[in-house]
Amino acid sequence: MTIATYIFWICLFLLVYPYLIYPLILKLLARFFSANGKLAESREDWPAVSFIISAFNEEQVIGEKLENTLALDYPADKLEIIVISDASDDRTDEIVRAWSEKDSRIRLVRQEERRGKSAGLNHGVQAARGEAIVFSDANAMYKRDAIYELVKYFVNPEIGYVMGAALYNDGGDNEATESEGLYWRFELFLKEMESKFYSVVGGDGAIYAIRRNLFWTLKDDDINDFVNPLQIVAKGYRGIFNPQAICYEDAAEAFGKEFRRKRRIVNRSWRAVKRYLGWFNPIRQFRFLFELFSHKVLRWFSMVILIAMFVANILVVALSGHPFYAVTLAGMLLTVGLALYGASLDGKNRPIPKLVYLPYYFFLVNYAALLGIWDETRGVRHAVWNHVRDS
């Protein structure tokens, strides 16, 4: 019983730590580390930018995306726009070519064989001429000053990449969108604190920028907006989160789509940690490794920790009958029951109460993470995908 009790409390701590204890520690530490250095002020200091848009079958939004990009407040002679088409078989390429005839800054780089986003970015960066690279998705619509808000930090030689804030469009009136929105607001808070403390962990494929010379060729199954920041920090640079660099995009419209996305992301991210962790010096980059394991790795194993805690709780109740642990077991069973009820309502065009869809979303994303890691252990690697807006 003593061993089971220890396991219960250790698991409880590990579950609570990423969501409550780590944010509090980070907020405290961030008060003492808040210098990002000088910023670019004169337009003469603004670097030449290659704006790279990743696209697969984006005929519905690519025209709007190019119009949005051309309207951004950045010197025209310092901006080129490269659209990477991952063997699109709709009208995406045709639309991009039509826009390129109107504006010579727009170029299409097409992969004839569908190999995924990372392979496409290798071609795009190779073709890029800018000092800074801004990565974006076809459905991410930028605010007019977003590029400047990203690249203004590059006058500081310590800064290797800058991540912006991808916000969700208003009008999402379903539980999946609201759950993801709550989760993402928490994520943005963590990124802001991490940025002040040392370096934001990861980027965001919808809106982030790097120095051109800090891009290393990616493997097809790399997740670019996680691998590339890992590489940059390992080489001695830092990453900044700027909440003033804003774009808007749509969240997943259903829990099932969000589940598939999370499973794919964790599969590739866990592989990235295993593949690139050896690049780091644990003494010089202790602060970043602390952030990485607190923010990402520990969360990916939440379902394993939760199962261990549940089994330990059952053993303690069976062996001691202690009323406190009986209450905690009842609470766990209730939470699981609410999540299962949410699963039974999902996809049936019936409203899911907040008390139900929040635990459902928690279990959903953590189960997806567990399956993503399981996929990696059995050699399943996700390199290509359809965006979550597909039906």
C-alpha positions in Angstrom: 0.0 0.0 0.0 2.9 2.4 0.8 4.3 2.0 -2.7 0.9 2.5 -4.3 0.4 5.6 -2.2 3.8 7.0 -3.3 2.9 6.3 -7.0 -0.4 8.0 -6.6 1.1 11.2 -5.3 4.0 11.2 -7.7 1.5 10.8 -10.6 -0.8 13.5 -9.3 2.2 15.9 -9.1 3.3 15.0 -12.6 -0.3 15.6 -13.9 -0.7 18.9 -12.2 2.8 20.2 -12.8 2.6 21.2 -16.5 -0.8 22.9 -16.1 -0.4 24.7 -12.8 3.0 24.5 -11.1 5.1 25.1 -14.2 3.1 28.2 -15.3 3.5 29.7 -11.8 7.2 29.0 -11.7 7.7 30.4 -15.2 5.8 33.5 -14.4 8.0 34.1 -11.4 11.2 33.4 -13.3 10.1 35.7 -16.2 10.2 38.7 -13.9 13.9 38.4 -13.7 14.6 37.7 -17.4 12.8 40.2 -19.7 15.5 41.8 -21.9 15.1 41.0 -25.6 17.5 43.7 -26.8 17.0 46.6 -29.2 14.5 46.5 -32.0 14.7 47.6 -35.6 13.2 51.1 -35.9 14.2 52.6 -39.3 12.9 50.9 -42.4 16.5 50.7 -43.6 17.1 48.2 -40.8 14.3 45.9 -42.0 15.7 42.8 -43.7 14.7 41.4 -47.1 12.1 38.8 -46.4 11.1 35.6 -48.3 7.5 34.9 -47.3 6.9 31.1 -47.8 3.3 29.8 -48.0 2.8 26.0 -47.7 -0.2 24.7 -49.7 -1.9 21.5 -50.6 -5.2 21.8 -52.5 -5.9 25.3 -51.2 -7.9 26.6 -54.1 -10.6 27.9 -51.8 -8.2 30.2 -49.8 -5.0 30.7 -51.8 -6.3 33.8 -53.7 -7.4 35.5 -50.5 -4.0 34.6 -48.9 -2.0 36.2 -51.7 -4.2 39.3 -51.6 -3.7 39.5 -47.8 0.1 39.1 -48.2 0.4 41.7 -50.9 -1.5 44.1 -48.7 0.9 43.8 -45.8 2.8 46.9 -44.6 6.3 45.9 -45.7 8.6 47.5 -48.3 7.7 46.0 -51.7 11.4 45.9 -52.7 12.2 43.8 -49.6 9.5 41.2 -50.0 9.2 38.1 -52.1 6.4 35.5 -51.9 7.0 31.9 -52.6 4.1 29.4 -52.7 5.1 25.8 -52.1 2.6 23.4 -53.7 2.8 19.9 -52.4 1.6 18.2 -55.7 -1.7 20.0 -55.4 -4.3 18.4 -57.8 -6.9 21.1 -57.7 -6.7 24.7 -59.0 -4.2 25.9 -56.4 -1.2 26.1 -58.9 -3.3 27.7 -61.6 -4.5 30.5 -59.2 -0.9 31.1 -58.0 0.4 31.4 -61.6 -2.4 33.9 -62.4 -1.4 36.0 -59.4 2.3 35.8 -60.4 1.5 37.3 -63.7 0.1 40.3 -61.9 2.9 40.7 -59.4 6.5 39.4 -60.1 7.2 39.1 -56.4 5.0 35.9 -56.4 6.6 32.6 -57.3 5.3 29.0 -57.4 7.5 26.2 -56.3 5.8 22.9 -57.0 6.7 19.4 -55.8 5.6 16.9 -58.5 5.5 14.1 -56.0 3.6 14.6 -52.8 6.2 14.4 -50.0 4.8 16.6 -47.3 5.4 20.1 -46.0 8.9 19.7 -44.7 10.2 18.4 -48.1 8.5 21.4 -49.7 10.1 23.9 -47.3 13.5 22.5 -48.2 12.8 23.5 -51.9 11.3 26.8 -50.9 14.1 28.0 -48.6 16.7 26.9 -51.3 14.9 29.2 -53.7 14.6 32.0 -51.3 16.7 35.2 -51.6 15.7 37.0 -48.4 17.8 37.4 -45.2 14.8 36.4 -43.2 12.3 33.7 -43.9 8.7 34.0 -42.8 6.7 30.7 -42.8 2.9 30.7 -43.2 0.0 28.5 -44.0 -2.5 29.2 -46.8 -5.4 29.9 -44.5 -3.5 32.2 -42.0 -4.5 35.8 -42.7 -2.0 38.3 -41.3 -2.5 41.7 -39.7 -0.9 44.5 -41.8 2.1 44.9 -39.6 2.7 41.2 -38.8 5.9 40.8 -40.9 7.6 43.8 -39.2 6.5 42.6 -35.8 8.3 39.3 -36.6 11.5 40.5 -38.1 12.2 43.6 -36.0 13.9 41.4 -33.4 16.6 40.2 -35.8 18.8 43.3 -35.1 19.6 41.4 -31.9 22.2 38.8 -32.9 21.0 36.5 -30.1 17.6 36.0 -31.7 17.3 33.2 -34.2 13.6 32.9 -34.6 10.4 34.8 -33.8 6.9 33.3 -33.4 3.7 35.2 -33.7 0.2 34.7 -32.3 -2.1 32.6 -34.4 -5.6 33.5 -33.2 -8.8 31.7 -34.1 -11.5 33.5 -36.1 -14.7 34.5 -34.4 -17.8 32.6 -35.3 -16.7 29.2 -34.2 -19.8 28.1 -32.4 -19.0 24.4 -31.7 -17.4 22.7 -28.7 -14.3 21.6 -30.5 -13.5 25.2 -31.5 -14.1 26.5 -28.0 -12.1 23.8 -26.3 -9.1 24.4 -28.7 -9.5 28.1 -28.1 -9.2 27.7 -24.3 -6.2 25.4 -24.7 -4.5 27.8 -27.2 -5.0 30.9 -24.9 -3.2 28.9 -22.2 -0.5 28.0 -24.7 0.0 31.7 -25.7 0.5 32.6 -22.0 3.2 29.9 -21.6 4.9 31.1 -24.8 5.0 34.7 -23.6 6.5 33.7 -20.2 9.0 31.3 -21.9 10.1 34.0 -24.2 10.9 36.3 -21.3 12.6 33.7 -19.3 14.8 32.3 -22.0 13.3 31.1 -25.3 9.9 30.1 -26.6 9.7 26.4 -27.2 8.9 25.7 -30.8 7.4 27.9 -33.5 4.0 28.0 -35.3 3.7 26.9 -38.9 1.1 29.7 -39.5 3.3 32.6 -38.4 7.0 32.5 -37.5 10.2 33.8 -38.9 13.9 32.7 -38.9 17.2 33.9 -40.1 17.9 32.5 -43.5 21.3 31.1 -42.5 19.7 29.1 -39.6 17.7 26.7 -41.7 19.1 23.2 -41.9 17.7 20.7 -44.5 14.7 18.9 -43.0 13.9 15.2 -43.2 10.5 14.5 -44.8 9.0 13.3 -41.5 10.4 16.3 -39.5 7.9 18.7 -38.1 9.4 21.9 -39.3 8.1 24.4 -36.8 9.4 22.3 -33.9 12.6 20.8 -35.4 13.9 24.0 -36.8 13.6 25.9 -33.5 15.2 23.0 -31.7 18.2 23.2 -34.1 18.4 27.0 -33.7 18.4 27.0 -29.9 20.9 24.1 -29.9 23.3 26.3 -31.9 23.2 29.0 -29.2 20.3 31.3 -30.3 17.0 32.1 -28.7 13.4 32.3 -29.9 11.0 35.1 -29.2 7.2 35.1 -29.0 5.7 38.4 -30.0 1.9 38.6 -29.3 1.7 41.7 -31.6 2.5 39.6 -34.7 -0.9 38.3 -35.3 -2.7 36.1 -37.9 -6.1 34.6 -37.9 -7.1 31.1 -38.9 -9.9 28.6 -38.4 -9.8 26.0 -35.6 -10.8 22.3 -36.3 -14.5 22.1 -36.7 -14.9 18.7 -35.0 -13.2 16.8 -32.2 -12.3 14.0 -34.6 -10.3 16.3 -36.8 -8.5 17.8 -33.8 -7.7 14.2 -32.5 -6.0 13.3 -35.8 -4.1 16.5 -35.8 -2.8 16.1 -32.3 -1.8 12.5 -32.9 0.2 13.5 -36.0 1.9 16.4 -34.2 2.9 14.4 -31.2 4.2 11.6 -33.4 6.5 13.9 -35.2 7.4 16.1 -32.2 8.4 13.1 -30.0 10.6 11.8 -32.8 12.2 15.3 -33.1 13.1 15.3 -29.4 14.7 11.8 -29.7 16.5 12.8 -33.0 17.8 16.3 -32.0 18.2 16.2 -28.2 21.8 15.2 -28.7 22.5 18.6 -30.3 22.1 20.3 -26.8 24.6 21.1 -24.2 22.7 20.3 -20.9 24.7 22.8 -18.9 24.7 25.8 -21.3 21.1 25.2 -22.4 19.6 24.0 -19.1 16.9 26.7 -19.1 15.6 25.6 -22.5 15.6 21.9 -21.7 13.7 22.7 -18.5 11.1 24.5 -20.7 11.0 21.7 -23.2 10.4 18.9 -20.8 8.0 20.9 -18.6 5.9 22.3 -21.5 5.9 19.5 -24.0 7.4 16.1 -23.1 5.7 15.6 -19.7 2.3 16.5 -21.2 2.7 13.9 -24.0 2.9 11.2 -21.4 -0.1 12.5 -19.4 -2.3 9.5 -20.3 0.3 7.0 -19.1 0.7 9.0 -15.9 -3.1 9.1 -15.5 -3.5 5.3 -16.0 -0.7 4.7 -13.4 -2.4 7.0 -10.9 -5.8 5.3 -11.5 -4.3 1.8 -10.9 -2.5 3.1 -7.8 -5.7 4.7 -6.5 -7.6 1.4 -6.8 -4.9 -0.5 -5.0 -4.8 2.0 -2.1 -8.6 1.8 -1.7 -8.6 -2.0 -2.0 -5.9 -2.4 0.6 -6.7 0.4 3.1 -10.3 1.6 2.4 -9.1 5.1 3.3 -12.0 7.5 2.7 -9.8 10.2 1.1 -8.6 7.9 -1.6 -12.2 6.6 -2.0 -13.2 10.2 -2.8 -10.3 10.7 -5.3 -11.2 7.4 -7.0 -14.8 8.5 -7.3 -13.7 11.8 -8.7 -11.5 10.1 -11.3 -14.4 7.7 -12.3 -16.7 10.7 -12.6 -14.3 12.6 -14.9 -13.9 9.5 -17.1 -17.7 9.1 -17.2 -18.2 12.7 -18.3 -15.5 12.2 -21.0 -17.2 9.0 -22.3 -20.6 10.8 -22.3 -19.0 13.6 -24.3 -17.7 11.0 -26.8 -21.2 9.5 -27.1 -22.6 13.0 -28.0 -19.8 13.9 -30.4 -20.9 14.0 -34.1 -24.6 13.7 -33.3 -25.5 17.4 -33.8 -26.4 17.7 -30.2 -24.9 20.4 -27.9 -22.3 19.1 -25.4 -22.3 20.9 -22.1 -19.1 22.6 -21.0 -18.9 20.4 -17.9 -18.7 17.5 -20.4 -16.7 18.7 -23.3 -13.8 20.0 -21.3 -12.9 16.6 -19.7 -13.7 15.0 -23.1 -11.2 17.3 -24.8 -8.6 16.7 -22.1 -8.8 12.9 -22.5 -9.1 13.2 -26.3 -5.9 15.2 -26.8 -3.9 13.1 -24.3 -5.1 9.8 -25.8 -4.1 11.2 -29.2 -0.6 12.0 -27.8 -0.3 8.5 -26.4 -1.2 7.0 -29.8 1.2 9.4 -31.5 4.1 8.1 -29.3 2.9 4.5 -29.9 3.0 5.1 -33.6 6.6 6.2 -33.3 7.6 3.1 -31.4 6.1 0.9 -34.1 7.7 2.8 -36.9 4.6 4.7 -38.2 5.7 8.2 -39.4 3.4 10.9 -40.5 4.9 13.1 -43.3 1.9 14.1 -45.4 -1.6 15.0 -44.3 -4.9 16.7 -45.2 -5.6 20.0 -43.4 -8.3 19.9 -40.7 -10.7 21.9 -42.9 -11.2 18.8 -45.1 -14.3 16.8 -44.5 
